[in-house]
Amino acid sequence: DYCSFTDETDLTSRYMLIGGISCGTAFLPELGRQLSTFYSRMPHGHRIEWKKISTKNEAVFSDLIDWFFDVNSNHLVDFHAIVVDMQRFDHKSHNHGDKEIGFNKMLFQVMFSHYTRYRAASRIRCFHGNRDCRYPFGELQKILNARSSKIGRQSGLSPFAETKLLMVKETPELQLADFLLGCTGYHWNSKTRKTLNEAKKRIAAKFLRECPASTLTSASPAYMRHFDIWEFRI
């Protein structure tokens, strides 16, 4: 069984990223324990999110990168993200002018990727950072299972056990997802780099040096199932 924790980056940037982390359900308690060691080092009770990076806590985030790529290389925690070029995405042409429908299509691709990635898994639970939704978020579970049943050619196949919104500030796994997306999004959105503090720039540079991909400005190779970045296609 697997759990997924996803979030999205700034909607105002040209390239928006949706994605996060996933891991075996059995590893989840240990993941929480290990993340708590970074929390304990953060000044003023700050969370381990991209926006919280400063010179005062830069060492914590630097160590967080080392830790993440250690568990990632051992296939304990996977990273996955979809990149959307917001200048090319036309809601009027594809979503009847409804941005919420468009976002759900993107999120569907991210969540459904778990079915292809963990097809042998019996149950997948997906948690996303809390956001305003006009449509019942739980409907995604029905759509994901219907698609799985069709692709798997098995009537009644229901690998997705849950789709739920959680508060990022109360969920360390979602904060880790936010941090990883921020590091990756930094390299896609070159025009916004000048406005960021120097600590963020150094952390993003280290993230690139340590990650298994040779670049963070294009899709990752198909063989990188545990560090997976791809571009959104209609």
Disulfide bonds with the S-S distance in Angstrom:
none
